[in-house]
Amino acid sequence: MNRIVAHGHAAIRDTAVDFGVSEATIRRDLRSLADAGRVELVYGGATLPRTLDFSIESRALRNVEAKRICGKLAADLVTDGEMLYVDSGTTCFEMRHHLSRRKNLSVIVNSTRLAVELGNQPGISIIQIGGHYRPERMDTYGPLATHAIDQLRGYLAFIGADGLDMDFGPTASDIHTADLYRHVMRNARETILLVDHTKFLVPSLYRLCAWSDISRVITDSPPPPEWREFLHDAGIGVLTPQLPAVSET
């Protein structure tokens, strides 16, 4: 459990080697933890359970340092005078402190708390899109929100995801969020995906987009080798603290 809490997951093979026991032993232990509701079994190992609590408070407590790393790396890509969309998720929310250092930004948001955080910063103009308000997420969605975003073009979009799948693409756990983000990405000149390392382990239910819609992935640590190969072959740049020079091919 210490390993899973620290890293978000545990692979059966690696854990067996590190603990000096058989893979069968690790499988039994993980199965016992899963039966107790403490972990969720996935192919090749286990992860922390994915709960049904998607409130801002709950999401903000998960992988805090990883999200901060992603937020800073993303904000470092923003230049003065940029037009950008920043999604309402907790990973993109970590961009806020660093964006305040930029000048003459136009920031499109559907997050009321992000609008408040950035709205008091000199040099930042906020475009708040309307729609149906979700108090648990402090954001807006629905036909009014998608209609508003369809009136805008030419911005750089920063989008989060709840999971990733090589065949299916980036995914979300909420259908309303997925629908809005599809409109956002359709109208953006470029989309950058922010995901912490746990998102490479398991997909969510609703597809956000095809991989061809993503220009770059920002994450807190190098992705697994198979993911690095996949993203390289897809021409998608990867930016992490350990891989600052990796870019599109």
N, C-alpha and C positions, 0 to 999 in steps of 0.2 A: 504493500500500500504506500509506503514511503516513496518508492520509485515511481509509482503511477501518479501520485500527487505532485511530485517534483517535476516530472517530464510530461505528464498528461497521458502517458501510455506505457506499456511494458510489452516487449516482444518476447515470445516464449523462448526462442533459440538463444538470444543474447542473455536473458535472465538466467536460463539454465547454466550457461557457461560461467557467468559471473558468480552464481551462488554455488557452483560445483555440485549440481544435482542433475537428474535426468529431465528431459523435456516432458516426460509423462508426469513427473512430480509437479512441475510448474503448471501443467494443464489442469491437474486435479485441484491445486490450490486456487487457481484463477476461477475454476468452475465453482468452488465453494464460496469465493468472494462474490461471484455473480449471483449465486442463489440467495445470498444475503443482501443483495441489492447494492453492494458497495462498488462494483465495477460493471462494465458492459463488455461482453466478449465480442471481439472482432477477428477478422482473419489474421492469424499469426500471433494473437496476443489479446490484450484487453486495454480498455481506456476508462477514464472516469465516466460515470453514467451521464447521459444527456437527459436532463430533466425537462419537464414541461414549463418550467418557470423561465420565461424570456423577458422578465422585467428588466428595466435599466439597472436597478439595484443588484439583482442577481447576476446579470451578465458582467457588470463592472468588477465583480469580485474574482472573475476567472482569468487566470494567466495575465495578471496585472502588468508585470514587468515586460513580458513579451509584447503586449499591446503598446506600451510606452516606446519600446524600441521601434516598432513598426510606424508609429505615429511620427516620431522624429525623422526617420528615414524618408517618409513620404513628404513631410513638410520641407525637407531640404531640397526637394525637387522643384518646389514652387519658387518662381521668380517674381520680382516686383512687377506690378501691372497686370498680373494674371487674372483670368476668369476661370473659376473652378466650381465644381459641385463636390460637396463633402457629405457622405451619407450619415445616417442617424445612429449607426452602430457604435459600440464602445471602443473599437479599435481606431476608427477614423476620428473619434472624439479626441483621441490623444494628440492629434495634430494641432489642437487649438493654441497651446502655449507658444509653439514655434511659429505659427502663422502670424502672430501679433508682431513679429519682427519684420514682416514684409510691408511694402508700401503700395498703395493704390490697388488693393485687391478687390475683386467682386466675387463674393462667395454665395453660391446658391445652396440653400439648405431646406430640408423638410423637418429638421430637428429644432424644437423650440429652445431646448437648453443650449444647443450650439449657437443659435441665433443670439441668445442672451450673452453667452461667453464672449463671442466675437464682436457683438454689436457695440460694445463699449470701447473697442480698440480703435485708436485713430488710424486712418488710412485703410480701413476695411469697410466696404459697402456690402450690406446683407440683402439678399433677395430671398424672402421667406415664401415658399410655396404653400398654398392652402390645402384644404381637404378635410377628411374625417380625422378627428384628433384621438390619439390613443394615449391616455394618461400614464399607463404602465410603461410605455416607451418614450413618452414625451415627443411624439412625432406625428406627422400627418400622412395620409395615404388615400387612395380611392380615385374616382374619376376626376374630381376637381384637381387633385394633385398631378395626375398624369396629363390633364389638359394644360395645366400651367407649364409643366416641363416641356411639353411639345411646342411651346412658343419660343423656346430658347435654343440657341445653337452656339457652337464654337468654343465651348468650355472644356476644361480638363477634368475628368471625373475620377474621384477616389471612392472606391466601392469595397465593402467588406463582404465576406461570405461565411456561411455556417459550416460548409463542408466542400470538398473537392472530389471530383471523379474524372479520370482520364477520358472516359468515353462520353459521359453525360455532361461534364463541364462544371463550373462553379455553381454551388447550390445554396438555397436558403431554406430555413425551416418554416417560413411563413409565406403564404401565397400572396398576401397583399404587398409585402416588401418585394417579393420577386417580381411582381407585375410592375411596380413603380420603377425598380432599378432597370428593368428591360427598356423602359422608355428613356430613362436617363442615359443609358449606354448607347442607345440608338441615335441620340441627338448629340452625343459628345464627339469631339474631334479625336479624343484618345481616352482610354480607360485603364486605370492602374488599380490592381487588386491588392488589398491589404489583408493578410491572413497570418495568424500565428501558427506555430509548428503543428498544433494538434489538428488543424483543419485538413492536413494531408492524410489523415488516418481513416476518415469515414465521411461519405457524402450525406447531405440532407435530402429532403423530399422534392423540393421544387427547383427546377433548373432556372438559373439566372441568364445564361448566355452560352454561346459557343466559345471555345478557346480562341478562335480567330478574332473575337471581339476584344481580347485582352492584349495589351502591348507589353505590360510588365507586371511581375508579381513581387511584392515586398513582404518579407517574412523575417522573423527574429533569429532564425538559425538556418543553416543550409538544409534544403529539402533532402529527403531520402534519395539515394543514387538513381533509382528508377524514375523519380519525379524530375530530377535534374536533367536526365536524358530526354524525358518526354517534353519538357518545356523548351529545352535547347532545340529539339527537332521541330517544334511548333513555331520557332522564331520568337519566343516570348522571353524577354529579359528577366533576370532574377536579381534582386537587390537584397542583401543581408549585411549585417555588420562584418561577417567574415568573407563576403564575396562582393566587395564594393565595385569591382571592375567588370562584373558580368553584365553584358548588355545584349540587345537583340542581334541576331545574325541574319 
